[in-house]
């Protein structure tokens, strides 16, 4: 689920938090990094379970309509197709998902039912839902298309959901786009034959990713003075206090990768931090960071400080 770029962003956030708090406790930041990365999966499970809650609300509404007078039979009939949506049923019936939510004690929607009501109402009022319901029958692919459209157009952009998560977990602010993008890709790929495990992917590809995160944080913090001096030496006309804090952190992390991560090609490092700068710093930051890192990479090659080896470097 998480790429190396996402991991770099998590490390950047930890270094920034330490800079702001003036707390130089490395162990504390290591624990926060692990917590922050792990919490991405909790957010993913909550967004997936929101689809379950929406489906359950439709089931309850249908049941209520069924018990009323014949005048309400149209309501019962109108909701039947949505209730029988194959993809929603597939997710709602996922016992492994239920176990994971229970194990992690993720009861957010049960405790905050008003958000489910808001989303469900928005769905019922949407043209996406109305167009889907007008068709007499549907295939699995059409059911899937509906869920993808509802998630992309109604659920993911909902500001109330965003505000709720922002208040609940500070680290989730930057995680929401990551989770939404991943979940949309998953919904587009799902097949009727996929088992429960399909919806419970790994957070990280392997243990090496977590090790990379921990080492990048640790080495960036332990070599802070040396790394910042490298930046100052390459920006003689800049006072280090004038460099944007995020730019300074990204440069230190980039230089750290040059000097202490021999298996990562310098071009990969430069590209990754350029992309992060575009999203998290000033409009001119990517140009500034590219200039410094490119100059340093060339100088390190000449001096022999840039020692790269391993796969991807051939």
Phi, psi and omega in degrees: 000306180273134176268171177299328178295317177299321180296318178299321178297318178299318178295316178303316180297321179294316179296320179295317179299319179295319180298319181289322184275345184061023180262114185263021180286105183297315182301321179297317180290327177296318178294320180295321179299313179298318178297314182297318179293315180298328182289342176299321181292324176299318179296318177302313181298322180292318179292323176292318181290341175297324176296323177295316181294322178295316178297318180296323178295321177296320178298315180296317180297321178294318180298320179294319179295324182295329183274354181271188182290168182301336180298338182262007182297333178295322178297317179298314182295319183296326183273349188299319183294319179294318178299325182269009177304122189296321181290317178297319177296321180299318180286318182296331182271004184285103183290328179293323176297315178300318179296319182293319178296319180293316181298322182270359179055047179266089183248027187304316184286327176296322181275345181226060186297337183298330179290323176295319179298317180299311181297316182297318177297317178299323178296311181299329182272353185278152175292331178302311181293315183297318179296319179297317184288337181290331179289138184297314182229173178210153176264174176300319181296322179289324175297319179296316179301320178299311182298318178298314181295317180297319181292315184290318187267334187242313185281304184301318183277359186296120184289329180293321176296318179298313180297322180297313180293325178298320178287327185282315180219118182301321183290344182284345181304313181275346182275335185303310179299323180297311182294317180298317179297315181295316182294323176297317178298320180296316181295328179287335183265341188299144177236160182298334183272354181293140181271183184301326184295337181303323183271004179234066182287169176289144175290314178242152182297317179198182182295335181298327180294317178292323177296320178299315180300312182295317181291322179296316177297309184299310183291325178295318181286318182292330181255025187307309184297318180295318182292318181291329178294325176299322178292313182299320180297332182264359179229065184298334181268005181246133168281132183302335179286345180271346179284130180306139184304316180296320178299316181297319180294314180296322178295316179298318179295319179296315179295322177301319178294321177303313191269335189236002179232085188294337184273354181261117179301141183299328179294323177296314179302310182300312181299318181298315183284334173296314182294320179294319180298321179301326184270328190246352183235203186280163181303328182266359186298319184297323179293316180297312182295319178300316181298315182292310183294320180296317179296316180294319181300317180294318180293321180295325178295315181295318183280346181089005179285336181270098183248095183252141179205161176109187183294151177087359184248004183284000000 
